[in-house]
Amino acid sequence: MNRPSTSPDAREQAPSRTGQGPGPGRAVGGLGSLRATGPAILVVAGVFGAIAGLAFGGGAAPNLLLDPGPVVRWGLPIATLLGNLGGAAMLGSLVLALFGLRSGTRSFEVALDTASIGAAVFTVAGAVSGLFTFLQTLGVKLSAGAEFGAQLGRFLTEVPLGQAWLMTVIAGAVITIAAFAFRGWTATLLTAILAAVAFVPLATQGHAGELSGHDAAVNSLLLHTVAAAVWLGGLLLLIVLRGSRTDLVDGGGKASARGQDAPRAGGRTNAPRLAKGRGTTYAALVRRYSSLALAAYVVVAISGIARSIVAVGDWAGMLTPYGGIIVAKSVVLILLGALGARYRTRLIPKLDRGGAGPFWTLVLLELGLMGIASGLAVALARTPPPTGTEPASVRTPAEILTGSRLPPALTLDRWFTQWNIDLVWAVVAGFALVLYVAGVRRLRARGDVWPVHRTIFWILGLLMLVWVTGGAINAYQEYLFSMHMLGHMMLTMAIPLLLVAGAPVTLALRAIDKRTDGTRGGREWILWAVHSPFSRVVTNPFVAAAIFVFSLWAFYFTDLVRWAMVDHIGHEWMTMHFLISGYLFVLSLVGADPVPRRLPYAGRLITLIAVMATHAFFGMAIMMQSGLMVSEWFGAMGRTWGATPLQDQYVGGGVAWSIGEIPTLILAITVAIQWSRSDEKAEKRADRHADRTGDAELAEYNARLAELAEKDRRSAAR
């Protein structure tokens, strides 16, 4: 039988029988009470905020027709609030586990248990919310009859809002099982991705889907929801871990009183024995969470401002109940920012020395403020916005199809003045720019050199990405096929050429510190991605070229192009797919970042020639089309300016044939230059080797030739 370890280190780390010790949680009445108090404060504050917001904004007022009753009117926002809190625990716990904890340890297990419980709450609350939404939408009474069941089934399978609730519940159920059953790194990553996707269906429904400027409203709501979930769920997990028996240690390197695993039967512990200096400390975990929370705070603030601008319209809208709730949320957000600043500058450094002071008390205060903000958010979603909900009878054909008004005629000046910002890609570009510049500064601070031209290329690529996804191309791509094709060519060919030249992976691997406690930070996840089997497949030159070429045909000659036009999620998928496919293709040819395999330079040129030919043939196929592609979209806009839809489609084919070949030509020139430089480098290496060896190889070769000649002479003489 295995016995418990009796070494000095083991005795030092063992929990006390009383459960009391030097842990910082004692300031709030014991570690166990901290685990129970935190969620309770969050839920109570959330319910208070929801009730106050609903009472102020009138979100639970009786309907003039087909009122479902007070149970549904008040129960729906409360159930939605509980679903949001459960979703936050689900996503935030998974994200913090991936970036702050070590797989296989007790703390990692607790994080996934928390995520599973949060997903279960998310699922049940989603089911109740879907039922209440059905009762409120149709004004029917709850019944056990067959007719009620048939109506509910049609609502969940045929009505978009019902389909959104159904997909949410199914996703929550899958995440509940996955987080409980699969505990490895890759499985947790996939579960976290699914958890983030679970927020998408409902983001496209409700008031966000009805507003003028539909795309901006949906993007801002989706970013706001996901970022808030990571922020709130991570903080909730800190509370749960602080009050549980885990492998985490205090800042001084000792396990807290309840911070070590309880022995299993036979004396074996749930976590590996901590080596000195290698255990994950609470201070390290809190710092990692703080970085995630800072990024989430920025996204929440930006998306909240964008959402308010779309919904309120002008300053007069701030005087409405909707505007009043926005002001209340803004005040809470400012207070949360002040608490976060205090954590980072004063309290977190104290955790390294084993003293928490008022840290955990302020964490509970922050949970309370987050609960109030979550309740106000639910009330805000139930409150009609002051603008953007015009009756359908006064909308133009373009507004009915796109949710936005038809832009004015495209003139030269509007190429630079017309904007329709895609908030998702603007945020992505902003973070990519800040992180890249921070990496360059870190290298220079320690005396390393990073080529200036790589930084310039990266910045230009991000600026072009923002312009393509938010400038004139995005403003007109829904109305002009030629602009849609131009944006596609820029995403898949021009922008990747600049971004690949920035070598972001190489910079990240050099700038990000390596972790020594077995957890995975940015550097470790990048290395995992580079060496994963999936990466080896998609970065294979032949596979990358095939994806690059066949994506064109599969997109424009199937219903995928229709999906990208009609559905905003389809448009975002299109942008992401073509940007990534173009990046992989360029990376496999001329990238400086590491890939498992590259073709010889001759093979790269042959691949480029084949791609150019296929690309030209694709453009000609578009130009030769006698019918209009997605005619119910491009032919029904009611556009009175510019070329006819069929003529514009012909121009789009010409764009794919002519303008799309320019980046490919630049690629070919780049490959040729790299080939030439590689030959020069090979010659220089050979010359340096000859200098070091004194031309020994050449002398040996000449001596061998002379020996053979002497043998031939002797043979001839005999």
N, C-alpha and C positions, 0 to 999 in steps of 0.2 A: 504494500500500500504506500502511495506517495504521501509524505508528510509535509506539513507547511514549513516553509523555509524559516530558519531561526538565525539567519545571518544578521549582522548589525543593520545593514541596509533594509532588510525586510522588516525588522522590528521598528525601524524608524518610520517606515511607510505604512505600517499596519494601522487600521482604524481602531479607535478606542471603543470600549464597550458602551460607554454612555452616549456615543455619537456627538460629543462635544469636543472641540479642539480649537486650534488657532485660526480656522477658516474665517474669512471676512464676512460670511453670511450671518454670523451671530448678532450683528447689529440690528437685524430685522427679526429676531426671535428664533434663530435656528435655521439650519439649512433646509430641513424638511418643510418647514412652514414657508420658506421662500418659494419653493417649487409650487405650492398650492396657492400662495397669495398672489403671485404674478398673474397667472391666467384669470383668477377671479377679478382682480382689479381691471384687467383688460376688458373682460366681458361686461362688467358692471358699467365702466366708463363708456363703452361702446353703446350699450342700450340707452344710457342717459343722453349721449350725444344724438342718437337717432331719434329718440322721442322729442327732444328739444328742437331739433331741426325740422322734424315733420310738423310739429305744432306751429313753428314759426313760418315755414314755407307753405303749409297747407297740403303737403304731400299725402296725408291720410284723410283728407276731407271727403265726405260722402259724394258719390257720383250723382249727377242729376238724373241719369237714366241707368237702370240695371245695376244698382248699387249692390256689391257682394256682401256687405255687412262689415261691422267693425273688426271682427276676427280676421278677415282676409285683409282689410285695409291696413291694419296695424301689424298683423302677423307676417305679411309678405316682406316688408322692410326689415323686420327683426330676423326672419329666417335668412334673408339675403346677407345681413350683417354677420350672422354666425357662419354662413358659408364663406364669406370673405375672410374672416378670422381663421377658419379652418384651412382655407387655401393658402393663407400667409404662413401658417405653421407648416404646411406641406412643402411649399416651395422654399421658404427661407431656411428650414432645417436641412433640406437636401443641398442647397447651395453652400451653406456654411460647413457642412460635413465634407463636401468635395474640396473646399479650399482651406479648411482650418483644422481638420481632424485626420487621424490615421486609420485606414481601413483595417479591420480586424480587432480593434481595441473596443473596450467597453463604451467609451464616449461616442464612438462611431455608431455602435449598436443603439445607444440611447437616442442619437440624432435620427436614425432611420425609424425607430419606434415612434418618435414624436411626429415624424413626417407621415407615417402610416395612420396614426390617430387623427392628425389634422386632415388627411385625405378622406378618412371615414366621415368626419364632421362635414367636410366639404360636400361629400356625396349625399348624405342624408338631408342636409340643409338645402342642397340643390333640388332634390326630389320634392321637398315641401314647397320650395319657392316656385318650382315649375307647376305644381298643382294649384297653388294660390294664384299664379299668373293666369292660368286657364280659367279659374273661377272669376277673376276680375275682368279678363278680356271679354268673355262671353256673357258674364252676368248670370251664370247658372248656379244652382244650389248643389252642394255636395250630396251625392246619392249613390246607392249601391246597385242601381238598375243597369240593365244592359245598354240602354240608350246613352246614359252618362259615360259609361266605359267606351262606347263607340265614338262619342264626341271627343273624349280625352285622347283616344288613340289617333284620331284624325288631326287633332291639334299638335300632337307630338311628332307626327310623321309628315304632315303636309304644310303646316304654317311655319314660316322661318323662325319666329320667336320660340315656338314649341320645339322645333328641331334643335335650336341652340341649347335649350335646357336639357334635352335628351342627350345630346353629345357631351354636355358638361357632366351629367350624372354618370354616363358610361366611362368617361375619362377618369373621373374621381374614383370609381370602383376599381378600375384597372390599376391606378396608382396605389390605392390602398393595399392591394394584393402584392404588387411589385415591390413596394418599399418594405413590406413585411417578409417577403420570401427571398429576395435577392439582395445580397449585402456586399458584393464586390465593387471595385472602382468603376468598371465599365457599365455594369448594371445600374449603379446609382446615377451615373451620368445620364444614361438613357432615360431613367425615371425622372430626373430633374428636367430634362428637355420636354418630356411629355407633360410634366406639371406646369411648365410655362405655357405650353400650347393649350392646356385646358382653359386658360383665361381668354383665349381668342374668340370662341363662339359668341359669348355674351357681350364682348366689346363691340361687335358689329350690330348689336340690336339696341333697342331702347331709344332714348333721345339722341344718342350719338349717331345712330343710323338715320334719323329723321332730319337732322340739321342741314341747312345749307352750308356747303363746305364739308360734306360727308367724310371725305378722306382724311382731312385734318382732324376732325372730331374723333374718328375711329382710332387713328394713330396715337393721338394724345391720350385717349382713355386707356388704350392697351399699354402704352409705356407707363402711364401713371399706376395702373393696377399691378403690373409685374414688379416694378421698382418698389412700390410700397409693400408688396408681399415679401420681397427679399429683405427689406429693411426691418419690418415688424417681425417676420418669422425668425430671423436670425437673433433678434433681441430676446424673443421668447425662448429660443433654444438655450441661450446663455443662462437664463433663469433655471430652466429644467436641468441643465448640466450641473449648475452650482448646487442644486439641491438633491443630486443623485450620487450614487456610488460609482465613480468612474476612475479612469487612469490619469486624469488631469492632476497636475501638481501646482502648488502655490508658487509665487514668484521666487521664494527662497530656495526652491528645489525640493521641498518636502511635500509629501502628500497631505492634503487637508484631512481633517478628522473623518469626513465621509467621502473623501476624494479618492479612495482606493477600492478596488473590487473586493467584494465579499468572497471568501473562499468557497469553492465548490466542494462537493462531496469528495473526500480523499485529499483535501487540502490544496487543490489546484485553483489558481485564480483565473478570472475571466480575461485578464489582459496580460500581455507579456511584461516580464520584470523590467523596470525602468533602469536604464543605464544612466549613470551620472552625466548630466548635461544634454541628454537626448530625449527626455520626457517632454511632452507638450505641456506648457504651463498655461494657467488661466490668463496671464498677462499676454502671452503670445496669441492665444485664441481671441482675446478681446481686441488686440491690435488688428488682427486679420478681419474680424467682424467690423471694426471701425472703418477700415478701408472700403469694404463693401457698402457699409452704411453711408459713407460720404458720397460714393458714386450714385447710390440709390437716391440720396437726398437731392442731388443735382438734377437727376432725371425727373423726380417727383415735382420739383419746383418748376422746371422748364415746361414739362407737359401740363402741369396745372395752369400755368399762365396761358399756354396756347389754347387749352380747352376753354378757359374763361373768355378769351378774346373771341373765339368762334361762337360761343353760346350767348355772351352778353352783348357784343356788338359795339356799344359805346358806353360812355360814362353814365348816361341816364339809366342804363340797365343795371348798374350797381345799386340803384335806389330801390330795386324790386326785392322781393323775398329771396329770389335766386341769388342776387348779388349780395344780400346780407349773409347768406350761408357761406358764400365764397370768402367774404371778409373774415368770418369766424374761423374758417379753415386756414386762412393765411396767417392769422394771429397764432394759431396752434403750431403751424409750420415754423414760424419764426422762433417760438419758444423751444421747439425741438432742435432747431439749428443752434440755439444758444447752449442747450445742454450738451449737444454733440461737441461743440467747440471746447466746453469745459472738460469733457472726457479726454479729448485728445491732448490738450495742453497741460492739464494739471493732475487728473485722477489716474489715467492709465499708467503714467510713469511710476506712480506709487505702487502699483501692483507688482512691478518687477522686484520690489524690496519686500514683498510679502505683506504689505499693509494696504487695505482697501479704503479705510476711512468711510466717508458717506457714499462710496461708489454704488453699492447695491441698493441703497435707499433711493438714489437718484435714478437708478435703472427702473425701479418700480414707479417712480414719478413719470418717467418717460413712457412706460407702458400705459399709464393712465391717460396721458396726452394723446398717445397713438390711438387708444380706444375711442376717445372723443372725436378725433379726426376721422376714424373709420365710420363712426355713427353719423357724423355730419356728411360724409361722402354718400352714404346710403340715402339719407334724406335729400341730398342734392340730386341724386339720380331719380328720385320720385317727384321732384319739383320741376314743372315745365319751365324751360329757359325763356327769356323775354324775346328772343329773336330767332329767326331761322326756321320757323314752323309754319310757313305759308300754306294755305289750302292748295291741294293739287290742281284745282280748276284754273288757277292763275299761273301755273308753271308752263314754261316753254318746253318744247320737245327735248332740248339739251338738258334742262333741269330735271326732267323726268328720268332720263337715261343716266346722267352722271351725278345728279345731286347738286350741281353747281351751274351757274349761269354761263351762257356762251360767251367766250372772251371776244374782244374786238378783233378786227382784221389784223393779221400778222404783217407788220411793217418792220423796216430795218431797226428802228429804235426799240421796238418791243422785244427784240432778241435779247436786250440787255435790261429792260425795265419791267417785263412781265414775269411775275413770280407766283409759284404755287408750291410752297415749301412742303416737302415730305419730311415730317418730323423724325421718323424712324432713322432715315439715312443721314439727316443732319446731326442727330445725336451720335450715331455711329462714327461719322467723320470727325466730330468734335472730340470724342474720346480717343480716337485713333491718332489725332494730331497731338493732343496733350501728352499721351503716353509715349509717343515717339520722341517728342522734344525732351521729355523728362529722361528718357533713356540716353539720348545723346548727351545731355548735360551731365548725367551720372558718369558716363565714360570719360568725358573731358575732365571732370572733377578729380578722377583718379589718374589722370595723365595719359589715357588711351586716346587714339585718334579714330575719328569716324569721318569718312569722305563727305565733303560738303554737298557734292552733286547728288548723293543719295538722299539727303534731307530735302533738297530742292525738288527732286522728282516726286518724293512722297507727298510733299505739301501740294504740288501742282496736281497730282492725281486725286487727292482728297477735295481740293477746290473744284476740280472738274466733276467729281462725283456729286457734290452739293449742287452744282449748276445743272447737271443733267437731270437729277431727281427733284430739283426744286425751282429751276429757272424756266425759261421760255419753252424748252423741249417738253418738260412735264406739264406746263400750263396748256399746251396745244396738242399733246400726244393722244388725248382722247377724242379729238375732233378731226385731226389730220393724220392719215395713214403714213404720209411721208415723214412727219415729225416723230411718230411712233417708231418707224424704222431707223431714223437717224439716232434716236436715243438708244435703240437696241445696239446699233453698231458701235456707239461710244462706250456702252457698258461692257460689251463683250470683246472689244479690240483696243480702243484707245486708252481707256482708264487702266485696265490691267497692265498695259505696257509701262505706264508711269509707276504704278504701285509696286510691280515686281522689281523695278530698278531701285526702289527704296530699300530692298532687302530687310523687311521688318523682322523676319524670324531670326536672322543672324544678329540683329541688334538686340532683340529680346534675350537671346541666349547669352549674350555678353553682358547685358546690363542688369538683368534680374538676378538677385542673390539666390544661391542654392540653399535649400533647406536641409537640415541635418536631423530632424526629429521624425522622419518617415512620412510626413504629410506631403501634400502636393500643392505647390504654389503655381504661379504662372509659368515659371521655367519648366517645372516638372510636367505640367499638362501639355506644354508645347512639344517637349521631347516625346511624350507619349503619342501625341498626334502625328508627329513626323515619322515615327517608327511603327505605327499601327499597321495591321494588314490592309485596312481600308485605304490608308494613305499610299501604301505601296501599289495598290491597284489603280487608284484614280490619278496618280502622278506618273504612271507609266506613259511614255511618250505616245504610244499607239492608242491607249485608252483615252488619254486627254485629247488627242486629235479627233478621235471618233466622237467623243461627247461634244466637242466644239462644233463639228460639222453637222452631225445628225440632229443636234438640238434645233438648228435652224429649220430643217425640214419637218421635224416632228411638231414644232410649235406652230408654224404658219399653215401647215396643211392638215391639221387636226383641229379639234374643238378647244385645244389649249389656248389658242389666240382669242377665242370667244370668251373663255373663262377669265382671261387676263383683262379683257375689256369690261365685262359685266360685273365681276366680283373684285372688290378691292384687295381681298386676300390673294386672289389670283395675280393681280398686278404686282403685289409685293413679292410673291413667289417668283414671278418672271424676272424682276430686277435682281433678286438674290441669285437665282440660277445662272443667268447669263453673266453676271459679274464674276461668280466663282468659276464657272466653266472657262471663261476667258482667262482668268488668273492662272488656273492650272495649266492651260495650254501654253501661255507665255512662259510660265515658270519652268516647264519641262524643256523649253528651248534655250532661253537666255538667262534664266534666273541665277542669282548668286546664292540664294538660300539652298540648304541641303535637300536633296531628293534622293530616293533609293537608286534611281537609274536614269541615265541620259544617253541619247543616241550619239554616235560620232557626228562630227560637224557635217559631213557629206550627207548622212541620213537626215539631219535636221533640215538641210536645204531641200532635199527631195520631199520631205513631209510638207514643208511650207509651199512648195510648188503645187503639190496635190491639193492642199487646202485652198490656195488661191484659185485654182481651176474650179473646184467644187463651189466656192463662194461666188464666182462669176456666173456659173451655171444657175445657181439659186436666184441671183438677181434677175437673170434673163427669164427664168420661169415666172417670177412675179410680174415682170413687164408684159409677158405674153398672155396673162390671164384675161379672158374676155368677160368674166363676171366679177362682181364686186365681192371682196372678202369681207365677211361679217357685215353683210348688207343691211341687216336690221339695226346695226349700230352706226356705222359710218354713213349710211345712206339715209338715216332718219334724224339727223341732228337739227335740221332746219337751218343749216348754215347758208347764208346769202352772199358771203364773200369768198374769195379765193377760187381755186380750180374746182371743177366738179369732182365728186368722190372717185370716179373711175380714172380721171386724169391724175388726181393726186396719188392714187395707188400706183399708176405707171411711174410717177416721180419717185415713189418709195422704192420700187424695184431698181431704178437707176441709182438711188442712194446706196442700196446694198451692193450693187455691182461696182460702182466707181469709188465713192468715198470710203466704202468698207475695205477696199484694197490698199488704201494708203498705210494704215498701221501694219498690214501684212508685209508691204514693201519695206517699211522701216525695220520690221523684224528680220527680214532676209538680209538687209544691209548689216544689222547688228551681228547676226550669226557669221557673216563673212568676215567682219572685223575681228570677232573673237577667234575665228579659225586662224586668221593671219597672225594674231598676237600669240596664239598657242604655239604656232610653228616657230615664231621668233623666240619665245620662252624656251622651247625645246632646244633650239640651237645654242642659246646662251648657257643653258645647263650643260650641254655637251662641251662647250668651250671652257666653262669653269672646271669641269671634270678633267679635261685635258690639261689645263694649267696646273691643277693640283697633282696630277700623276706624271707630269712632265711628258705628255704624249706617249706614255708607256704602251697603251693599246695600239697606237699607230706604229710604233717601233716594233712591237711584237708581230703585228700583221705583216710589215715589210720583211722582217726576218723569216717569217714563215714562207713568204713568196720566194725569197732568195733560196731557201732550203729546197723548195720544190723545183726551182729552176736548176739547181745544182744536181739534183737527182736525175732530172731529164737529160742534162748534159752527159752525165756518166753513162746513162743507159744508151745514149746515142753513140758514145765512144766505144762501148763494148760491142 
